[in-house]
Amino acid sequence: MSDIWLSPDGRQAKAYRTVKISGPSEFMANYFATEAMDISRLIAWYDLRLTPNFLDDVTCRQLIHEAQASGSDPASVYGQGDGGQVNDLVRKAKRLKLPTSTTEFVKQKLIEHRETIEEQFSIPLKSCEEPQFLRYDIGDFFVAHQDGNTGLIRLSSDAERRVSISILLNPQSEEPVPGTYSGGWLKFSDYRAEPQYSEFPLPIEAGTLVAFRSERTHEVTPITRGERYSIVSWYR
């Protein structure tokens, strides 16, 4: 397994290859118009850690199979209150109920990956939350938000979050290929930054783990086709 680690000056960066991607604005036309694009400066700016093939293709397909056979509840949101609540104006997605053995399998892989994440962000991490399995259908989204480590979130369980994790299980494509989806970008934003850094829809291959500081503003843009399957978790 090889990680993509990027220094702020980009000297240790690898080019991240993307194929047939589409996006919501001219921003992506400018940055991702070619098959191979060096996006190291944006990844470095947002301080991201990408681990390709964290889950291999076979595992991703198996998890999707289990997800399709599982029950679900509307995904909740957390803020200044004492618990979660469903708010379709903020977050519209399904939280899937996979078997306990599957949840523990993914959690153990994340625990084994903790030292790598600590090294990347130079912070000690105590534990990893139970992974959440999510499905976004057409029209589903999650507005720009932070996951924790910010005064905007007063719920103690979320406030203690230091590093957020997102793992995509199926590919994104502009073509109507079975098993893929369109839209549903994991987009980072920093509107205090220079225009070229103000927003970053990250192209992600299935099975890639994306780690970022929990105070980093991010969102999931609306799904326009298909179903988007993902896993999220948080290190404290």
Backbone as a ProteinNet text record, in pm:
[ID]
protein_1_A
[PRIMARY]
MSDIWLSPDGRQAKAYRTVKISGPSEFMANYFATEAMDISRLIAWYDLRLTPNFLDDVTCRQLIHEAQASGSDPASVYGQGDGGQVNDLVRKAKRLKLPTSTTEFVKQKLIEHRETIEEQFSIPLKSCEEPQFLRYDIGDFFVAHQDGNTGLIRLSSDAERRVSISILLNPQSEEPVPGTYSGGWLKFSDYRAEPQYSEFPLPIEAGTLVAFRSERTHEVTPITRGERYSIVSWYR
[TERTIARY]
84.6	0	87.9	65.1	146.5	59.9	109.1	37.1	84.7	3.5	44.9	66.7	191.1	222.2	279.3	229.8	264.4	313.9	434.2	489	433	431.4	374.8	439.6	568.4	632	614.1	549.2	516.9	630.5	747.6	862.5	848.2	774.9	759.3	625.9	560.9	427	430.4	328.2	305.6	189.7	188.2	72.8	-41.2	-159.6	-277.1	-356.9	-375.8	-436.8	-588.5	-657.5	-802.3	-847.2	-958.2	-1007.1	-1156	-1196.7	-1337.8	-1411.5	-1371.2	-1438.2	-1522.3	-1621.3	-1707.3	-1733.6	-1774.5	-1792.7	-1890.6	-1918.9	-2025.8	-1988.1	-1863.2	-1827.4	-1706.9	-1671.6	-1554.7	-1427.1	-1434.6	-1317.2	-1257.1	-1340.1	-1287.4	-1246	-1312.2	-1267.9	-1126.3	-1095.4	-962.6	-857.3	-892.1	-792.2	-783.1	-893.9	-895.1	-929	-890.2	-926.9	-843.2	-727.7	-641.1	-645.1	-598.6	-603	-512.7	-397.3	-303.2	-276.9	-310.4	-296	-228.2	-125.4	-57.8	-138.8	-204.3	-286.9	-220.7	-89.7	-17.3	-34.3	-36.9	-44.7	-179.2	-286	-416.5	-424.6	-373.8	-375.9	-289.7	-175.5	-89.7	-156	-221.6	-287.7	-392.2	-468.9	-574.7	-525.5	-397.1	-334.1	-405.8	-414.1	-483.4	-383.4	-427	-349.5	-432.6	-383.1	-452.5	-379.5	-455.5	-400.6	-476.7	-425.8	-493.6	-496.8	-602.7	-616.5	-615.3	-662.6	-678.7	-772.3	-876.3	-962.4	-951.9	-920.5	-902.7	-1038.3	-1034.1	-1157.2	-1252	-1197.1	-1281.3	-1353	-1279.9	-1340.4	-1447.3	-1418.9	-1518.6	-1646.5	-1632.6	-1751.6	-1828.9	-1757.4	-1824	-1899.3	-1837.1	-1903.3	-2027.6	-2019.6	-2136.6	-2247.2	-2211.2	-2310.7	-2381.4	-2304.4	-2364.6	-2450.2	-2403.1	-2478.4	-2612.6	-2613.7	-2739	-2839.8	-2790	-2879.7	-2917.2	-2865.8	-2886.3	-3002.3	-3048.1	-3144.3	-3074.6	-3153.7	-3093.7	-3185.1	-3124.7	-3195.9	-3145.7	-3225.9	-3174.3	-3052.3	-2949.5	-2829.8	-2860.8	-2809.1	-2836.6	-2722.2	-2748.1	-2646.5	-2633.8	-2515.6	-2487.5	-2441.7	-2473.1	-2431.8	-2417.9	-2500.3	-2489.3	-2578.3	-2660.9	-2747.8	-2678.1	-2756.7	-2701.7	-2704.2	-2765.9	-2772.5	-2796.3	-2801.9	-2821.8	-2967.9	-2990.5	-3125.5	-3121.1	-3231	-3241.1	-3282.4	-3206.9	-3237.1	-3201.3	-3301.2	-3278.1	-3230.3	-3237.4	-3184.4	-3032.6	-2979.9	-2836.4	-2767.9	-2828.4	-2770.3	-2880.7	-2867.2	-2963.8	-2886.6	-2894	-2822.2	-2880	-2841	-2884.5	-2763.8	-2782.1	-2681.2	-2720.3	-2630.5	-2659.7	-2623.4	-2700.1	-2681.7	-2613.2	-2482.3	-2406.9	-2380.3	-2347.1	-2322.5	-2210.5	-2220	-2118.3	-1979.7	-1971.3	-1841.2	-1777.3	-1858.5	-1806.7	-1757.9	-1835.9	-1796.4	-1665	-1650.7	-1528.3	-1408.7	-1431.1	-1323.8	-1267.4	-1356	-1311.3	-1246.2	-1305.6	-1249.2	-1108.5	-1086.1	-953.5	-850.9	-889.3	-798.1	-764	-861.6	-836.2	-744.8	-763.4	-676.5	-532.7	-515.8	-381.8	-318.2	-399.1	-351.7	-326.1	-357.7	-354.5	-216	-110.1	23.2	60.6	19	44.5	-24.2	-147.3	-221.9	-159.3	-116.5	-49.2	75.5	150.9	273.8	243.4	139.2	103.6	66.1	-16.8	-71.8	0.3	98.8	181.1	96.5	-1.8	-84	-108	-111	-140.9	-290.9	-324.4	-463.2	-490.4	-601.5	-630.3	-714.9	-810.9	-907.1	-967.7	-1046.3	-1115.6	-1263.3	-1349.2	-1493.1	-1540.4	-1653.9	-1714	-1741.7	-1698.4	-1721.8	-1870.9	-1906.1	-2042.3	-2042.7	-2136.3	-2152.4	-2268.7	-2244.9	-2342.6	-2375.6	-2499.9	-2541.5	-2605.6	-2555.9	-2615.2	-2686.5	-2817.1	-2895.6	-2904.4	-2968.3	-2981.7	-3046.5	-2984.5	-3033.8	-2981.4	-2915.7	-2862.1	-2734.4	-2702.4	-2590.9	-2560.4	-2452.5	-2420.3	-2356.5	-2418.4	-2370.2	-2232.2	-2166.9	-2034.6	-2041	-1945.9	-1947.8	-1809.6	-1793.1	-1674.7	-1720.1	-1629.6	-1665	-1633.6	-1543.6	-1505.2	-1384.2	-1335.3	-1218.8	-1239.8	-1363.4	-1397.4	-1504.4	-1503.9	-1602	-1743.2	-1760.6	-1893.7	-1968.8	-1896	-1957.9	-1938.7	-2046.3	-2038.3	-2063.9	-2113	-2133.1	-1996.5	-1974.4	-1840.9	-1783.9	-1868.7	-1819	-1762.6	-1822.1	-1774.3	-1661.6	-1668	-1566.2	-1428.3	-1421.4	-1294.2	-1233.3	-1305.3	-1253.1	-1134.6	-1030.5	-910.3	-885.5	-909.7	-886.3	-1007.6	-1056.6	-1171.4	-1124.7	-1202.1	-1170.2	-1289	-1261.1	-1364	-1306.2	-1382	-1339.9	-1451.6	-1423.2	-1521.6	-1516.6	-1633.1	-1639.8	-1666.8	-1728.7	-1754.1	-1707.8	-1678.9	-1617	-1714.7	-1658.6	-1730.7	-1703.2	-1805.9	-1787.8	-1890	-1849.7	-1945.9	-2028.4	-1983	-2054.6	-2148.9	-2262.9	-2360.1	-2315.3	-2200.6	-2146.5	-2211.1	-2258.7	-2320.3	-2226.3	-2281.8	-2203.5	-2131.4	-2144.3	-2078.6	-2183.4	-2135.4	-2224.3	-2164.8	-2248.4	-2204.6	-2241.7	-2168.7	-2183.6	-2117.9	-2167.3	-2119.5	-1973.1	-1922.2	-1781.9	-1759	-1649.4	-1600.3	-1523.7	-1583.2	-1526.3	-1480.8	-1358.1	-1302	-1306.7	-1320	-1326.7	-1260.4	-1204.4	-1144.7	-1156.8	-1264.4	-1294.1	-1212.9	-1124.4	-1027.5	-902.4	-890.7	-770.1	-773.9	-660.9	-655.1	-750.9	-802	-904	-865.4	-737.9	-698.9	-703.4	-714.5	-720.4	-855.2	-950.3	-1070.9	-1163	-1161.4	-1242	-1171.9	-1194	-1120.2	-1208	-1276.7	-1348.4	-1245.4	-1229.7	-1121.3	-1161.8	-1089.6	-1116.3	-1060.2	-1142.5	-1102.7	-1133.7	-1038.5	-1062.9	-1125.5	-1207.1	-1269.6	-1162.7	-1188.6	-1095	-993	-986.5	-890.2	-940	-851.6	-881	-832.4	-918.6	-883.1	-889.1	-779.3	-773.3	-749.8	-819.2	-803.7	-839.3	-789.1	-818.1	-967.6	-1023.4	-1168.1	-1224.9	-1140.9	-1188.8	-1191.4	-1146.8	-1144	-1285.3	-1325.7	-1458.9	-1466	-1571.5	-1588.6	-1736.6	-1769.7	-1908.7	-1913.6	-2033.3	-2060.2	-2161	-2121.9	-2211.4	-2323.1	-2434.1	-2549.1	-2515.5	-2573.2	-2561.9	-2652.9	-2601.7	-2681.8	-2717.8	-2649.9	-2679	-2622.3	-2696.5	-2645.2	-2652	-2575.4	-2567	-2420.2	-2393.2	-2257	-2245.9	-2156.1	-2134	-2001	-2003.6	-1881.5	-1881.4	-1764.1	-1744.6	-1682.4	-1730.8	-1668	-1638.8	-1534.2	-1500.1	-1413.3	-1378.3	-1300.4	-1204.2	-1082.8	-985.5	-995.2	-978.4	-980.5	-842.4
-118.9	0	123.5	214	335.1	455.7	544.8	666.7	778.9	880.5	1003.3	1105.4	1140.1	1239.3	1360.5	1477.6	1596.6	1706.1	1751.5	1862.2	1992.5	2099.9	2225.4	2279.5	2251.1	2301.3	2207.1	2093.5	2002.1	1914.9	1922.8	1850.3	1700.4	1653.7	1510.4	1459.5	1542.3	1508.2	1416.9	1331.4	1249.2	1309.3	1286.9	1326.8	1231.1	1282.3	1199.6	1190.9	1071.3	1053.1	1043.6	1113.7	1108.2	1084	1013.8	981.1	1011.1	1081.9	1107.9	1157.9	1272.5	1328.3	1446.4	1476.7	1590.1	1663.9	1789.4	1864.2	1977.9	2048.2	2146.2	2283.9	2312.5	2449.3	2454	2574.9	2592.6	2558.4	2558.9	2526.7	2393.6	2290.7	2159.3	2153	2229.5	2233.4	2288.6	2384.5	2445.6	2352.7	2277.6	2198.7	2053.8	1997	1853.9	1821.9	1909.9	1889.7	1782.2	1751.6	1653.4	1522.5	1415.3	1282.5	1275	1336.7	1333.7	1477.9	1509.6	1646	1643.5	1724	1734.6	1828.9	1774.3	1854.9	1864.9	1849.8	1843.5	1969.5	2084.6	2208.4	2222	2178.6	2183.3	2083.4	1963.3	1863.5	1909.6	1970	2021.3	2137.7	2225.7	2341.9	2297.3	2195.9	2147.7	2041.3	2011	1920.1	1785.7	1721.4	1594.4	1479.2	1365	1241.5	1141.5	1097.9	1001.8	867.7	762.5	627	545.2	537.4	456	309	240.6	96.6	59.5	151.1	115.7	-4.3	-3.7	-120.6	-163.5	-289.7	-333.2	-350.4	-375.5	-382.1	-490.3	-605.1	-715.8	-676.8	-614.4	-572.6	-466.8	-370.2	-266.6	-327.8	-421.1	-484.8	-563.3	-630.9	-707	-614.9	-502.6	-408.1	-347.7	-316.9	-264.5	-369.4	-494.2	-602.9	-611.3	-604.1	-606.7	-482.8	-368.3	-243.8	-250.1	-307.6	-316.4	-408.9	-501.2	-595.5	-549.8	-437.9	-393.4	-296	-278	-173.1	-39	66.2	199.8	293.7	402.2	513.4	642.4	748.1	876.9	919.3	967.3	1012.5	1140.8	1149.7	1265.5	1365.3	1482.2	1586.8	1627.8	1680.8	1723.5	1867.5	1940.1	2078.2	2123.8	2217.9	2274.3	2204.2	2111.2	2041.7	1923.6	1843.8	1731	1600.9	1601.2	1477.3	1505.1	1396.7	1412.8	1428.4	1490.5	1504	1499.1	1457.9	1451.8	1589.3	1641.1	1771.4	1763.9	1742.2	1723.8	1850.1	1963.8	2086.1	2094.6	2014.1	2015.5	1890.4	1777	1649.7	1554.7	1502	1404.2	1282.1	1174.2	1050.3	941.4	818.5	705.2	647	621.3	548.2	401.6	317.6	177.3	92.1	-15	-101.6	-231.2	-226	-344.5	-431.6	-559	-649.3	-597.6	-631.9	-589.6	-637.8	-758.3	-812.5	-727.1	-672.5	-586	-453.4	-397.3	-271.9	-288.9	-399.9	-424.3	-447.3	-509.9	-530.4	-397.4	-304.9	-174.4	-94.1	-99.1	-25.3	-73.9	-204.3	-257.4	-210	-203.1	-150.4	-4.6	71.3	211.5	223.1	138.3	139.2	108.2	12.5	-22	91.5	178	291.1	416.9	410.8	530.7	594.5	516.3	574.3	652.8	604	676.2	812.1	815	940.7	1034.9	980	1062.7	1127.9	1052.9	1105	1216.8	1197	1298	1431.1	1425.9	1548.7	1593.9	1516.4	1553	1577.3	1490.2	1499.2	1358.7	1343.1	1210.9	1182.3	1060	1018.4	902	908.8	809.5	694.4	723.6	620.5	653.1	558.3	573.2	543.4	629	607	491.4	436.2	331.2	384.6	314.5	362.5	370.3	468.9	482.2	449.6	366.3	329.2	410.7	479.3	574.9	547	578.2	575.8	710	771.1	893.5	859.2	887.2	864.9	994.4	988.5	1107.7	1220.6	1336.9	1452.3	1463.6	1359.5	1363.5	1447.3	1498.6	1590.7	1607.3	1679.3	1724.1	1861.2	1963.5	2100	2118.6	2227.7	2257.5	2262.9	2195.2	2183.2	2144.1	2145.5	2089.7	1973.2	1878.9	1761.1	1776.3	1865.3	1877.1	1965.6	1970	2050	2196.9	2243.2	2382.3	2426.2	2551.5	2604	2603.6	2579.7	2575.6	2448.8	2346.9	2219.8	2198.3	2197.8	2191.1	2052.6	1960.3	1823.9	1763.6	1716.1	1675.9	1564.3	1470.1	1357.6	1403.5	1507.2	1558.8	1659.8	1738.2	1839.5	1777.7	1652	1585	1526.9	1531.6	1477.3	1560.7	1491	1559	1535.2	1413.2	1380	1304.7	1348.2	1285.2	1192	1087	985.6	967.4	960.4	927.1	825	718.2	612.9	591.6	612.6	588	441.6	379.7	237.4	210.2	302.3	281.8	402.5	383.3	489.7	599.7	716.1	829.9	834.2	863.8	867.2	960.1	1027.4	1109.1	1024.1	900.5	808.9	721.6	679.8	596.1	450.7	430	295.5	232	108.7	43.9	42.8	70.7	69.4	198.2	298.2	427.3	533.7	652.6	765.3	891.4	993.3	1125.8	1228.3	1341.4	1437.4	1380.5	1419.7	1360.5	1383.6	1502	1533.9	1556	1505.6	1547.4	1676.3	1788.3	1919.2	1991.8	2039.4	2119.6	2266	2352.9	2495.4	2578	2689.1	2787.2	2922.3	2993.3	3115.7	3235.3	3211.2	3314.2	3305.2	3199.2	3173.9	3248	3244.7	3298.1	3219.2	3281	3215.3	3075	3055.1	2924.6	2815.3	2855	2757.9	2756.9	2838.1	2860.8	2739.4	2654.8	2533.4	2422.8	2300.1	2187	2062.5	2031.4	1904.1	1794.8	1702.8	1605.5	1482	1450.5	1325.1	1208.2	1107.9	996.3	865	775.2	641.3	554.7	459.2	368.6	297.1	285.8	220.6	312.4	437	533.4	590	596.3	662.5	806.4	899.6	1041.5	1084.8	1137.8	1186.5	1337.2	1408.5	1553.6	1600.1	1715.5	1769.9	1796.6	1762.5	1767.9	1909.8	2010.1	2147.7	2200.3	2119.9	2160.7	2160.4	2268.6	2277.6	2188.4	2107.1	2016.3	1987.5	1928.2	1896.6	1780.9	1726.4	1632.7	1699.1	1723.5	1791.4	1695.8	1748.8	1663.1	1553.5	1437.5	1325.5	1353.1	1334.6	1357.5	1227.9	1118.6	988.7	878.4	768.1	651.8	662.2	576.2	570.4	580.2	659.6	678.8	608.2	509.9	436.5	480.2	505.8	551.9	511.2	524.2	502.2	627.7	669.9	781.7	740.2	800.3	778.5	893.8	891.3	1001.1	948.4	1001.9	977	1088.6	1050.2	1148.8	1155.4
0	0	0	-94.6	-101.7	-74.1	10.5	42.3	-48.4	-61.1	-126.3	-16.9	6.3	108.9	38.7	71	-3.9	88.4	62.1	138.6	84.9	167.1	120.7	-5.9	-28.4	-149	-267.2	-243.5	-351.4	-398.2	-336.9	-388.8	-376	-276.4	-256	-310.9	-390.4	-436	-556.8	-564.6	-682.3	-760.3	-888.8	-968.6	-939	-923.2	-896.3	-1025	-1077.8	-1207.8	-1195.4	-1284	-1286.8	-1430.2	-1445.9	-1578.4	-1585.3	-1689.7	-1716	-1593	-1544.9	-1428.4	-1470.7	-1390.7	-1420.5	-1292.6	-1303.1	-1180.4	-1194.9	-1083.8	-1080.6	-1129	-1161.3	-1193.9	-1285.6	-1331.2	-1415.3	-1340.9	-1209.2	-1127.5	-1171.3	-1184.1	-1219.9	-1364.9	-1450.9	-1589.8	-1599	-1512.9	-1512.5	-1456	-1351.1	-1279.3	-1324.2	-1375.7	-1402.4	-1548.1	-1640.2	-1779.1	-1845.4	-1796.8	-1858.7	-1782.1	-1847.4	-1784.8	-1663.8	-1670.9	-1558.9	-1514.8	-1393.8	-1344.3	-1208	-1193.4	-1064.8	-976.8	-876.4	-787.3	-650	-648	-521.2	-437.5	-500.3	-420.8	-350.7	-415.3	-349.1	-235.2	-256.9	-150.1	-33.7	-64.8	41.5	114.2	39.6	100.3	202.4	166.2	255.5	353.2	347.2	443.8	446.7	331.3	318	314	359.5	346.7	267.7	153.3	70.1	75.3	102.9	103.6	0	-122.5	-224.2	-184.7	-227	-204.8	-56.1	28.2	169.7	181.3	99.2	82.8	-63.4	-88.4	-226.5	-295.3	-426.7	-506	-456.2	-421.5	-374.6	-245.7	-153.8	-26.9	-50.1	-137.7	-166.7	-223.2	-315.3	-373.6	-268.5	-179.6	-74.1	21.3	56.6	146.1	80.9	-47.6	-117.6	-121.6	-145.6	-145.5	-10	98.3	231.2	254.3	205	222.7	151.6	32.1	-43.9	21.5	101.9	169.7	310	352.7	490.7	501.8	624	652.4	665.2	682.2	691.9	769.2	816.4	878.8	815.1	818.1	771.5	853.6	786.6	856.9	933	1054.1	1139.3	1133	1188.6	1198.6	1344.4	1377.1	1513.6	1510.6	1615.7	1622	1764.9	1805.5	1938.5	2040.5	1995.4	2089	2153.7	2227.2	2301.1	2221.6	2105.8	2029.2	1883.3	1803.9	1661.8	1625.3	1511.2	1459.8	1308.1	1247.8	1103.1	1052	957.2	897.2	749.2	665.7	522.1	452.6	520	461.7	478.6	569.2	598	543.7	569.2	528.4	486.3	366.7	318.7	271.1	345.1	315	403.6	377.8	458	531.9	662.4	738.2	738.5	691.4	668.3	789.3	809.5	926	883.3	870.6	833.9	955.8	935.2	1048.7	1139	1266.5	1363	1322.5	1267.8	1227.3	1117.9	1028.1	921.4	978.8	1068.1	1131.6	1206.7	1278.5	1353.6	1261.9	1148.2	1050.5	1002.4	965.6	917.2	1030	1148.2	1261.3	1293.5	1288.4	1317.8	1215.9	1089.9	987.7	1015.3	1061.3	1094.8	1216.6	1315.1	1433	1392.5	1302.7	1255.6	1175.3	1121.8	1040.7	1124.2	1252.6	1337	1342.6	1356.2	1367.9	1242.2	1127.6	1002.6	1004.9	1054.9	1061.8	1165.1	1277.5	1378	1319.9	1245.1	1184.7	1085.4	1005.8	905.8	970.5	1075.5	1132.3	1259.2	1301.8	1418.3	1543.2	1564.6	1685	1739	1873.2	1930.1	1919.5	1886.3	1872.2	1965.8	2037.6	2140.2	2089.1	2004.9	1966.9	1831.5	1783.4	1655.4	1676.9	1626.3	1641.3	1552.9	1589.4	1508	1367.7	1263.8	1127.3	1095	1015.9	965.4	816.8	775	634.8	579.3	466.5	415.3	268.8	234	93.3	59.8	-46.1	-99.3	-230	-236.5	-357.5	-438	-553.5	-637.9	-557.3	-560.1	-486.6	-345.2	-293.3	-156.8	-152.2	-32.4	-17.4	130.9	159.8	295.2	279.4	336.3	317.9	383.2	348.9	403.4	555.9	620.9	767	816.4	946.8	1012.8	1101.2	1125.4	1204.9	1352.6	1389.7	1529.8	1547.9	1674.4	1709.4	1675.7	1694.9	1668.1	1767.3	1803.2	1897.1	1844.3	1712.8	1655.6	1692.6	1738.8	1775.7	1924.6	1999.5	2145.1	2201.3	2117.7	2164.1	2193.4	2315.6	2357.5	2271.5	2229.9	2150.4	2016.9	1958	1830.4	1848.8	1954.6	1977.9	1994.5	2038.2	2061.4	1934.3	1824.9	1700.2	1651.6	1607.3	1559.1	1410.4	1364.9	1224	1169.5	1055.6	991.3	880.2	858.2	758.8	665.7	535.9	437.4	340.6	315.6	223.3	121.8	-4.6	-109.9	-150.5	-166.1	-199	-346.1	-417.6	-559.8	-640.6	-769.3	-848.7	-888	-910.2	-965.7	-1115.2	-1196.6	-1341.5	-1403.5	-1511	-1584.3	-1680.7	-1706.4	-1793.4	-1710.3	-1768.3	-1694.4	-1683.8	-1620.9	-1603.8	-1481.4	-1490.9	-1373.9	-1254.1	-1138.4	-1015.4	-985.2	-1073.1	-1049.6	-1017.3	-985.7	-957.2	-1016.9	-1031.7	-1076.3	-971.1	-972.4	-864.1	-739.9	-623.7	-499.3	-470.2	-507.6	-480.6	-331.8	-280.2	-149.3	-174.8	-135.9	-170.2	-44.9	-46.9	61.4	20.8	120.8	89.4	197.6	153	243.1	174.1	203.7	130.6	179.4	276	314.5	229	152.7	75.2	-58.1	-127.2	-262.5	-351.5	-458.8	-541.4	-588.2	-621.8	-673.7	-567.7	-440.1	-331.4	-259.8	-304.8	-225	-218.4	-320.8	-313.6	-391.5	-347.2	-402.8	-402.8	-515.5	-527.9	-556	-462.7	-468.4	-548.6	-655.7	-726	-646.9	-621.8	-535.8	-606.5	-610.3	-662.3	-552.5	-592.4	-495.9	-414.5	-284.9	-194.5	-131.3	-177	-122.5	10.1	107.2	234.5	226.3	263.6	270.2	416.1	467.3	605.3	602.9	692.2	700.2	840.8	877.2	1010	1023.7	1139	1156.5	1153.4	1174.9	1166.1	1022.8	928.3	788	730.1	666.5	605.8	482.4	476.4	363.8	343.5	233.3	201	101.6	83.3	-24.2	-116.6	-241.8	-335.4	-378.7	-429.4	-462.2	-563.9	-540	-633	-752.4	-872.8	-993.1	-1065.2	-1031.8	-1092.4	-1004.9	-994.5	-925.3	-773.8	-708.1	-562.4	-521.6	-422.3	-371.2	-235.9	-227.4	-103	-41.5	86.6	153.2	299.6	359.2	502.7	560.8	676.6	746.2	889.6	944.6	1085.4	1131.2	1259.2	1315.9	1421.2	1416.4	1523.2	1625.3	1753.4	1862.4	1926.7
[MASK]
++++++++++++++++++++++++++++++++++++++++++++++++++++++++++++++++++++++++++++++++++++++++++++++++++++++++++++++++++++++++++++++++++++++++++++++++++++++++++++++++++++++++++++++++++++++++++++++++++++++++++++++++++++++++++++++++++++++++++++

